Amino acid sequence: MKIAFFNTKQYDQEYFDRANQNAAQQIRYFSSHLNLESTSLITDEKVVCAFINDNLNAEVLHKLKSKGIELIALRSAGFNHVDVACAKQLSLPVVRVPAYSPFAVAEHAVGLLLCLNRGIHRAHNRIREGDFSLRNLMGFDIHGKTVGIIGTGKIGQAFANIMLGFGCKVIAYDVVHNEQCIKSGVTYVSLDNLLSHADVISLHCPLTPETYHLINQEALAKMRDGVTIINTSRGKLVDTKAIINSLKNGKVGLLGLDVYEEEEALFFEDFSKKGIQDDVLARLTTFPNVIITSHQGFFTQEAMLNIAQTTLSNISQFEQNGSIQNGVI
């Protein structure tokens, strides 16, 4: 099938071209984000391939349908950027990549935790300047700490297994209990119980109307003083202004973010010459006990190849018999 591939980075094309040697799809790559204006680039393509910071609202979906698009192939697990109700109304199927590499994201969350706790990022910068002091670099033993995991799907489960290996007590909250987690030694508790007892809280749940700003001022008030919070899931799970206040008053001791609630206009792009125009994000970067990465948790060789292969497999399946695998709707 002919595919209009939006929001292309060099690594996208590299891995999709590699995977496409077997799939033999016809791909046209565009660097532009998918939005109402960029739909004009579509000619006779039947599939649109989009990423998490592309715009798939009702207006864009109607335009895609009018241009003859038959399938939307997301190269991501998340689909909160898609107006799913509108796509369903238009009979426009949406497919995704549900599990490209849970280990990649889980390991990145652990990396943020370790780096923050032991001040590795700060120590690295000091050594480069000839400062070999240990001032303000003292961390804590992760072994024996209580780690709270919100969301125990494949990524949450992978993170839980790593933390159990560290010798932590792992508690979790999820509306659906993962039996494998229970067998491994994870204890499910209420959300309030988790918030009030965990030394480290890691978010691994999807963004839904129920989880929007799950970490807000009320939730933060229930947490232990000096709590560590890691978010490698979705930016809008966290009320950023509330967490800034909690960083200022010491309620949050360490914060690791691979996502940000207003990341769509920023992440995956280079603003080194322009500077950050987002005042809230700029404020976050001033805290020495905060690490922010640019939604790179998924970014491993294995995950990229998985994303490419699964996306092209989704498209090929639709092309062959009109069936949907890994469908959102």
ChimeraX attribute file (.defattr): number of C-alpha atoms within 10 A of each C-alpha:
attribute: neighborCount
match mode: 1-to-1
recipient: residues
	/A:1	16
	/A:2	16
	/A:3	23
	/A:4	25
	/A:5	24
	/A:6	22
	/A:7	18
	/A:8	17
	/A:9	14
	/A:10	8
	/A:11	12
	/A:12	18
	/A:13	17
	/A:14	13
	/A:15	17
	/A:16	20
	/A:17	16
	/A:18	14
	/A:19	21
	/A:20	17
	/A:21	9
	/A:22	11
	/A:23	16
	/A:24	12
	/A:25	16
	/A:26	12
	/A:27	19
	/A:28	17
	/A:29	16
	/A:30	16
	/A:31	11
	/A:32	16
	/A:33	18
	/A:34	23
	/A:35	18
	/A:36	16
	/A:37	11
	/A:38	13
	/A:39	19
	/A:40	11
	/A:41	14
	/A:42	19
	/A:43	12
	/A:44	12
	/A:45	20
	/A:46	19
	/A:47	22
	/A:48	24
	/A:49	26
	/A:50	22
	/A:51	22
	/A:52	17
	/A:53	18
	/A:54	19
	/A:55	19
	/A:56	25
	/A:57	17
	/A:58	16
	/A:59	13
	/A:60	19
	/A:61	24
	/A:62	17
	/A:63	16
	/A:64	23
	/A:65	16
	/A:66	10
	/A:67	16
	/A:68	14
	/A:69	23
	/A:70	20
	/A:71	25
	/A:72	25
	/A:73	27
	/A:74	25
	/A:75	25
	/A:76	19
	/A:77	18
	/A:78	18
	/A:79	20
	/A:80	15
	/A:81	14
	/A:82	21
	/A:83	16
	/A:84	20
	/A:85	12
	/A:86	16
	/A:87	21
	/A:88	13
	/A:89	8
	/A:90	13
	/A:91	13
	/A:92	18
	/A:93	19
	/A:94	24
	/A:95	25
	/A:96	24
	/A:97	24
	/A:98	18
	/A:99	17
	/A:100	22
	/A:101	23
	/A:102	19
	/A:103	22
	/A:104	20
	/A:105	26
	/A:106	25
	/A:107	17
	/A:108	19
	/A:109	24
	/A:110	17
	/A:111	14
	/A:112	26
	/A:113	22
	/A:114	16
	/A:115	16
	/A:116	24
	/A:117	21
	/A:118	16
	/A:119	18
	/A:120	14
	/A:121	15
	/A:122	15
	/A:123	19
	/A:124	12
	/A:125	11
	/A:126	14
	/A:127	11
	/A:128	9
	/A:129	9
	/A:130	8
	/A:131	12
	/A:132	11
	/A:133	10
	/A:134	10
	/A:135	8
	/A:136	10
	/A:137	13
	/A:138	9
	/A:139	12
	/A:140	9
	/A:141	10
	/A:142	17
	/A:143	13
	/A:144	13
	/A:145	17
	/A:146	19
	/A:147	24
	/A:148	31
	/A:149	28
	/A:150	24
	/A:151	22
	/A:152	26
	/A:153	19
	/A:154	18
	/A:155	24
	/A:156	25
	/A:157	24
	/A:158	19
	/A:159	26
	/A:160	27
	/A:161	19
	/A:162	15
	/A:163	21
	/A:164	17
	/A:165	11
	/A:166	14
	/A:167	13
	/A:168	20
	/A:169	19
	/A:170	25
	/A:171	24
	/A:172	29
	/A:173	21
	/A:174	18
	/A:175	11
	/A:176	10
	/A:177	15
	/A:178	18
	/A:179	10
	/A:180	12
	/A:181	22
	/A:182	14
	/A:183	9
	/A:184	13
	/A:185	14
	/A:186	24
	/A:187	15
	/A:188	23
	/A:189	14
	/A:190	12
	/A:191	16
	/A:192	12
	/A:193	16
	/A:194	24
	/A:195	25
	/A:196	17
	/A:197	17
	/A:198	23
	/A:199	20
	/A:200	25
	/A:201	23
	/A:202	26
	/A:203	24
	/A:204	26
	/A:205	21
	/A:206	20
	/A:207	18
	/A:208	13
	/A:209	10
	/A:210	9
	/A:211	14
	/A:212	17
	/A:213	19
	/A:214	19
	/A:215	20
	/A:216	17
	/A:217	17
	/A:218	10
	/A:219	15
	/A:220	21
	/A:221	15
	/A:222	15
	/A:223	22
	/A:224	17
	/A:225	16
	/A:226	16
	/A:227	22
	/A:228	24
	/A:229	23
	/A:230	24
	/A:231	23
	/A:232	25
	/A:233	26
	/A:234	24
	/A:235	21
	/A:236	20
	/A:237	25
	/A:238	22
	/A:239	18
	/A:240	21
	/A:241	15
	/A:242	16
	/A:243	20
	/A:244	19
	/A:245	14
	/A:246	20
	/A:247	20
	/A:248	11
	/A:249	12
	/A:250	13
	/A:251	20
	/A:252	23
	/A:253	21
	/A:254	22
	/A:255	26
	/A:256	24
	/A:257	23
	/A:258	24
	/A:259	24
	/A:260	24
	/A:261	15
	/A:262	14
	/A:263	18
	/A:264	16
	/A:265	10
	/A:266	15
	/A:267	17
	/A:268	14
	/A:269	10
	/A:270	10
	/A:271	11
	/A:272	7
	/A:273	6
	/A:274	7
	/A:275	9
	/A:276	13
	/A:277	10
	/A:278	12
	/A:279	9
	/A:280	13
	/A:281	18
	/A:282	12
	/A:283	11
	/A:284	19
	/A:285	13
	/A:286	10
	/A:287	14
	/A:288	13
	/A:289	19
	/A:290	20
	/A:291	20
	/A:292	16
	/A:293	15
	/A:294	14
	/A:295	19
	/A:296	15
	/A:297	24
	/A:298	22
	/A:299	14
	/A:300	15
	/A:301	12
	/A:302	13
	/A:303	19
	/A:304	20
	/A:305	19
	/A:306	20
	/A:307	26
	/A:308	24
	/A:309	22
	/A:310	23
	/A:311	23
	/A:312	23
	/A:313	18
	/A:314	23
	/A:315	27
	/A:316	19
	/A:317	13
	/A:318	18
	/A:319	16
	/A:320	9
	/A:321	8
	/A:322	12
	/A:323	13
	/A:324	18
	/A:325	18
	/A:326	17
	/A:327	16
	/A:328	20
	/A:329	13
